[in-house]
Amino acid sequence: MSITVPALVTASAGAAFERATVERREIGEHDVLIDIAYAGICHSDIHQAREEWGTAIFPMVPGHEIAGVVAAVGPGVTRYRVGDRVGVGCFVDSCRECEACVAGEEQFCSRGNVQTYNGRYADGSVTYGGYSTQIVVDENYVLGIPEGISLDVAAPLLCAGITTYSPLKHWGAGPGTKVAVVGMGGLGHLGVKIAHALGAEVTVISHTLSKKDDGLRFGADHYETGDRDTLRRLRGAFDLIINTVSADLPVDAYLRTLKLDGTMVFVGAPENKQSFHAFSLIGGRRRLAGSNIGGIRETQEMLDFCAQHGIGAEIETITADDVDKAYERVVASDVRYRFVIDTATIPG
């Protein structure tokens, strides 16, 4: 028998959120029923709820930064027990057979992973996300949240945290490396914290100095603006650049701030095509790359790392009544640094 749960639902592209109910599937052999405590608001929620990334599925319940507590488990579940603190990130299933899935890189599943919301399972049923009071997820796609992190500040780690942790680890951020984090928003502030905890020398490059005090408090060693003169002064300074912004950038100028064999990684997604000259890469054997969240194994590694180092998101907790206003504030960059919905307010 399916489970009926309260949720925040948007009926069409750009429509205001309304309280309603959605159906969760019956708890299967390997399923975990989670009482959701907090759901983070990611900018991608806004893009999809406003149908800015192509055709979307409505009605929609966004949310892929989910933190809560296990309420029930299926008879075959071995990883979790009732009462465990858990999270769910950007996807809730994958083919489990392709090269990427076998390697623990389910985010790159060759058949396409099943998104936590605005997606479909293999049987065609629609996925609904974390702006809700409960969710049913296969245990293989559930993450354990260590005791060292409170659930509210852990929720954004399930997207923003892994989005920055994965490229920092993959491209070797650590002692003796110099890392630049471009942007100091929901992604960037966690990138700074994580890069610092990994032991790198961290520089924030932002369009203004308005968040400088925050950046230094989060662990940045230097805080710069991205104007032409500054980028010229920083030529050859960095081993790795993590670009977290969705704005257009002078890519060549940033590439020239890399050392020999340095890498610039895009984790933000600008609307427009970005251009660069090949000589900006050729001249220093530099690389231009992209990264997309992380697999289940790496996401668990990230959560354990953050608990060990006391890292959580900087959040503003809101009620269900505040979500529409929060969307406008995210678009206006008026949040430091992540909104988190207290889902106990959803039933109304």
N, C-alpha and C positions, 0 to 999 in steps of 0.2 A: 504494500500500500504506500502511495506517495505521501510526502510530508508537505503540508501547507504552512508557509512561513511568511511573516511580515517583511516587507522590503520597500525600498525607495525606487520607484519606477518612472522612467521617462517614456512617454507614449510615442513620440516622434522626434525627428531631428530638431534639437534646440528647444523642445518643450520643457516646461518646468517640471520638477520632480513632484510626484504625488505618492502618498502612502497607499500601498496595495498589498496583495499577497501573490506569491509565486509558488509553483510546485517543485519540490525537490524529489529526486527519485527515492524509491525504497532503499533502505540500507542493504547493500549486497554483501556477498561473502567477504570481500576485501575492502569494504568501504568504512569510512570514518565520518560520523556526524559531529560537526563542530558547532558549538555555541560561539558565535562571533562576538567579540568584545569591541574591537576597533577595526575600522577600514580606512586606509589612507586614500587621499585624493591625488591621483597622478594626472599630469597634464594630458596624457593619452586618453584618460577617461573623458576629458572634455572634447578632444578631437573626435572620439567615436560617438559620444552622445549627441554631438552636433553634426555627425555624418561628414566630417571633413577629411576622412581617409577612405572615401569610397562608400559603397552601399553597405548599410548596417542593418542589424536585425532588431526590430521593435515589436513589442515593448522591450526595453533594455533595463537591466540592473547592472550598472558598472561596478568596478572595484576589484583590483587584483593585488592589493596590499592588505592582507587579511590576517588578523591575529585573534586567537580565542582559546577555548578549552574544549577538550574532547568530551562529548556528551554521551556517545554510544559508539560501539564498534561492531562490525560484522563478525561472524563466527570464525573466519579465517584470518583475521587481523593479528599480526605478531609484533608490529612495530610500536603500537600505541595502546594506551589503556585509558579508561575513563578518568578524567581529571588532569591529563597531561596538557601542558601548554604547547600550542601548535600554531603554525602559520600556513598560508597558501599564497603562492605567488602568481605569476602571469599565465601559467598553463596548468591544466588538470588531467591531461592524458597525452600520449603520443603513441606511435606505432610499436615501440619497444623492440623493433627488429632491425631497423636500418643501421648503417655504420655509425651515424651520429648518436642514436639512442643507446646502442651497445657501449659506446665510448663515454656515456654519461653526459652527452651534449644534447639533451632532448630539445633544447631551444632551437636546434637546427635540424630537427626531424625532417627527413627527406619527403615524407608524406604530409608534413605540416602538423605541428602539435595542436592540441585542442585548447583554445584560449579559455581563460577562466570566465569570461563573459563575451558576448557578441560572437560566440562560436557555436559549433555543433559537434556533438559526439558522433561516433561511427554509425549509430542508429538513426541519426538525423535530429535528435532532440537538441533543444537550444540550451546553452549554458547561461546561467545568471550569476552575477558576481557578488562582491562582498558588502554592498550597501543593503544588508539584510541581517536577520538575526541568527540564521543557521545556514549551513551549507553541507552537502554530502560530497566527499572526495575520496577517490581511491587512495589507500594508504601509501602507495608508491610515489604520490605527488604531494604528500603532506610533509611539512618540515617541523622539526622540534625546536621550540624556542627555549633556550637555556634560562635558568633562573636568574642569571646575571643581568637580564634585560627586562624592563617592564613591558607589558604588552602594548601599551600605547605608543612608545617610542620605537618598538620593534616593528610595528606594522609597515612603515615605509621602507624598512630594510628589504622587504620581500620583492621590491622592484628597484627603488632608487639605490639601495645599498648594494645589491648584487650587480647592478648595471655599472657601478664604478669599481667595485672590488674585482670583478672578472678581468677587465683589461689591465688593471694595476698589477695583478698577479701574473697574467699571461705575458706581459711585456717586462716583467722583472723589476718592478718598483721595490726598492729596499735600501739598506745602508749603502752609501756611496753613489746613489743615483739622484739626479735632479729632475723633479717632476713639476710640470705646470698644469694647473687645473683652470680651464677657461670657463668662467661663469661661477657665480656663488648663489645658486638657487637650490631647489630641492635635491638635484643630483650633485651639484658642485660642493655643497657644504659637507655632504657625506664623503665625497671624493677626497676632500682635504683631510678629514678626520682619519680615513682609512690609510691614505698615503703616509700621513704622519706616523700612524701606529706601525706601519710596515718599516719605518726607519728612513724614508726618503727625505731629502731636502725639498720642501714644498713651496711653490710660488703660485699665488692666485693671480690670474689676469682677468680683470673685470672692466666693464665699461665706465664705472665710476669708483670712487674711493668710499662710497657711503657705507659699505659693509666691511671696511678694513678692520675695525676693532673685532668684529665677529670672526673674520678670517684668521686673525692672529690668535684669537682665543681657541679656535678649533684646531690649531696646530700649524698654520702656515708660517713659514720663516720669512716670507716676503709677500708684499701685496702691490701689484702694479696695475696700471690701466693699459688698455690695448690700443693706444694711439700710435701713430706712425713713428714718432721719435722714440717712444719706449720700445717698440718692437725692433727698431734698428739697433738700439743699445743692447738688447738681449740676444742678438745674433750669436748662434753657437752655444747657447746657455743650457739647453735641456736635453736629457736623454729621452724623455717621454712627455707628450702633451695629451691630456684627456680633455677633449672638447665637449662640454656638457650643454652648450647653448643651441637653440634652434634658430638663431639668427644667421644671416649671411656674414661670412668672414673674409678678409683678405688672405686667402689660404697661402699664397706664396710668402707673404710676410711672416706668417706663423711658421711655415716650414723652415724658413731661414733661421729661426731661433733654435732649431734642433742641432745637436752635435752630429758628428759622423756616426752613421748607423742609428740615428734617432728615429722615433716613430711618433706620428700624430694620429690619434684615434678619435673617431667621431662616435659619440654615444647619443648626442642630441641629433635631431632630424630636421634640418632646415627645409622650409617649403620649396625653395628654389634650388636649381642646379648650382653646384659649387664648381668653380673653375680654378685651374692652376697651370703653371708652365712646367713641362717635364724637367727642365733644367733645375728647378727647385728641389727635385728629388735626386737627379743625376749628380748634382754638384757635391752632395754629401752622403751618397748612398743611403738616402733617407727613405722612409716608408710612410704611406698614407693608408690608414686602415679604419675598420669599423668593428664594433662589438655590440652584441645583443644579449642582454641579461646574462644568465648562466644556467647550467644544468642543475638537477636536483642535488647531486653530490656536492657541487661547488657552492650552491646556495646554503646548504647545511654547514659547510666549512666556513662560509662568511658569517653566519649567525654565531657559530662557536667562537670565531675570531673576535667579533664585536663584543660578545659577552666577556671574553677574556680581557679586552682592553677598555671596557666600559663605554662602548660606542653605541649611541642611539640617535635617532633623528631629532632635530629641533622642531617641535611641533606646536600647533595651535589646535586644541581640541574643540570641536564644534558639535552642535546638535543636528538632528535631521532637518530641522527648520532652516538651518543656515547654509545648506548645500548649494542652492542656486546662487546666493550671494558669494559664497566661497569660490565658485567657478569664475565669476567675474573678477574677483580679486586675484586669482591665479593668473588669468590672462593679463591683468594689469601689473603683474609681478609684485603684488602687495601681500606677501606672506613670508614670514621668516620661521621655518623654511618649508614646512609641509603641513597641510590640513589633515586632521584625523577625525573621523566621525565616531562619536560615541553611539554605538548601535543600540544601546539600551533605550535611546530616545526615539527609535523608529516606530515602535507600536503606537506611540502617541498617547 
